[in-house]
Amino acid sequence: MSIKFRAHVNNYMKNRTIILVTLILAGSLYARDWVEVNSPSPAEPYISALSSGQESVKIFFELSGYFIDKTDEGNKITFPSGVSILEKGSPDVPIITRSIQIPDLAKMELKVLSSDFIDVPLDNLIPSKGNLTRDIKIQDVPYEKGGVYENDSFFPEVISYLRDPHIIRTKRGQTVVIQPIQYNPVQGVLRVYTNIILEASPNGISSVNPLVRYPDKNSGVREMEEIYKQHF
């Protein structure tokens, strides 16, 4: 074997070793698994909002599944189209929202009509770093577990709630926040809601962003109709 050929082989083996070690280290630092609930492959949750009469709206939610991201810091739970709850020091669980159209003056209340869940053992769910501003690098902020991790209860406490009403020109809406994943840090249990049926219905008059109509503002604009369709 010539010296040049031997050197070429040695360099080739060194490069292969470096690549292999890098892949092994990367795999140990970060691994992602899809956990099937209602879909064998990654998919967004199914959400449908239908009017149920008397100005009430029913919301149907079905979770397709979720990801478990395994890192050296702990486990992180996500699902497609979900966003972090962003409550610093609390378990970093994902939420999802859906806006519904509501009556002009009504105060809406939200009820859980039915739900199904499964409990999954899971240790060390990482905490949220909170809502960081753009000038802060998220990798420079350490994980810090807050007092929630000392409570023998599920976080968040509720699986759904309503944000304050909002107005888009001639329509009044309200955002429904769905929190289908809860975590009990003391017991190390992840509670996963597979199906949820909610109902938002009027309960009195609201003092928060009521929509008061005037004759010159009741006329709709054709361009706005497409915005309404996308929003509600």
N, C-alpha and C positions, 0 to 999 in steps of 0.2 A: 504493500500500500504506500503510495507516494505521500510525502509530507504535506503537500497542498491538499490532497484529497482527504487525508486524516484531519487536517485543520478544519476543512469544510464540514466534515461529519461531526466533529466536536462542537462547532458553532451551531449546527442544526439541532443537536441534542440539547444544548444549553437553552436555545430559544424555545424549544418545545417544553422544556422543564419550567421555564419562566412563565410561559402561557398557561400551562397546567396549574401551577401554583396560584397564579392570578385568578383563574376560574374557580378554584377551590375556595380561595379566600372570599371572592365575590359571592359565591353561593352561601358561605357561612354568615356573611354580613347581611344578606338580603335574600329572602325567598318569599314567593307569593303563591298562594293556593286559592282556587275558587271553590267555595263550599256551596253545593247545590241545595236550593230550597224548592223552587218551582221551575227551574231551568237548568239543564245539564251544562250549558255554556254561559259565559258572562252576558248579562242582559240587564237593561234598566228595569226598575220596578214598574209594575202596571198601576196606573192611577186613573180613575174615571170619576167625573163629577156629573151627577144627573139631578135635575129638578124633581122633587118628590111631592109637589103640591103645597099650597098654602105658603108659598115663598120659602120653603125649606129646600136644602140641597143635601143629597147623599153623596158621600165620597167613598169609593171602593179602592182599597190598596192591597196589592199582592207583591210580596218580595220575591224576586227571581233567585236571589242568592247573595253571597257576599264574599269579599276577599279577606284573607288573613295574610298580612304582611309581617313576616318574622324577621326581626332585626336584633342586633346585640342589646339594644335598649329595652326590647320587649315586643309585644304583639300590637299590631294596629289593624283595626277593622274599617273597611270601606265597602261601598257598592257603587255601581255606575250611576252617575247623575246625583249622587249624594254629596253633601258638603259637611265639613267638620262643625261640631257644635260650638267650638271656639270659646269654651269656658275654662279659663286658665286653671290648671291644677286638678281638674276633674277628668274622668275617663274620656278619652277622645273617641267618641262614637259619632257616626254619621247621621244626618237628618236629611229630609227632603221636603220641599214645599209645593203647594198648588194653590193658585189664586182662584177664587170663585166670585161670581157676581151676586151682590146682595141688595135688598131693598134700600131705598134712598135714606130712610130715617131709622131703620131698625137697629136695635141692639141684638147682636147674634150670640147664641150660646151653642156650644159644641158638646155632643154626646157620643160616647162610644157604644154603638149598638151591638157589636160582636167583635171578637178577636180570637185568634189562635196563636199559640206560641210554643216554642221548644226551648228547653234549657240545655246549654252546652258548657261543659267544664272548660275553663280558660284561665290560665294564670298570667299575671303581669301584663295587663292591658295598659299601654302607655297613656300618660296624661296629655291633655291639650296644652299647647304653649300659649294659647290665647289668641286674640285678634291683633296681630303684629302689623305695624306700619311698614310701608314699602322700603323705607331706608334701613330697616333691620334685616339682617340675613338670618333666616330661620335656623340654619345650621349652627349659628353662633349662640343660640338660646338653649340653655340646658333644660332637660325634662325635670319638672318639680311636681311631686305629688302633694295635693292639698288635703284638707280635712275630710273630703268625701271618701278618701281611701280608708278611713278609720271607721266608717259607718257600715253596719251590717244591714244594708238596704240597697235597693236597685236605683241606679242613676241612669238617666233622668227619672224623676218620679212619675211623670205622666207620659203617655205615648203620643199625645197630640194636643195642640192648643191653637188659639187664634191670635194673630197679631192685630194691631190697630187697623181699622178700616182705612182705605185710601180711595182717592177719586181720580179718575182719568176722564177728563172733559165732562161727558154727560153720563158716565157710568160710575157706580160705586162698587168697590170690591173689597175683599178681605183675604189675607193669606192664611191658609191652613198649614201648620207645621206638623209634620209626621215624624215621630221619633221611634222607629220600629226596633231599635236595638238598645237594650239596657244592660248594665253591668253591676254586679255585686262584688266589690273588691275584696271583702272579707271572706266570703265563701268561694270566690274564684269562679263565678257562674255568669255566663253570657246568656241573656234572655233574648231570643230572636222571635219577633212577631212575624208570622208567615202571611197572615191575612188580617185586615182590619176594615170594618165598616163603620163610618162616622156619619153623623147627621148634624148639619148646622141649621138652626131654625131661629126665627125672631122671638125675642123675649123682652118686649118693651121698646122704648125710644132711646136712641143713643145720643149722647152729647159729644161724641168723638167723631169728627169729620162727617157730619150729616150732609147730605146732598140736597140743598135747597134750590129748586128750579125756578127760573124766571123765563118769561115768554121768549125773550130774544136769545136765550141760550139753550133752548130745547131742540133746536134744529141740529140734526146730525150731519157730519161731514163724511163723504164716501170713503176717503182715505182712512178715517178713524175706524171704520168697521173692520178692516183687516187687522188693525192693532188690537181691537177688542177680541177678535177670534183667537189671536195668538196668546193673549194675556189670560183669558178666562177659559 
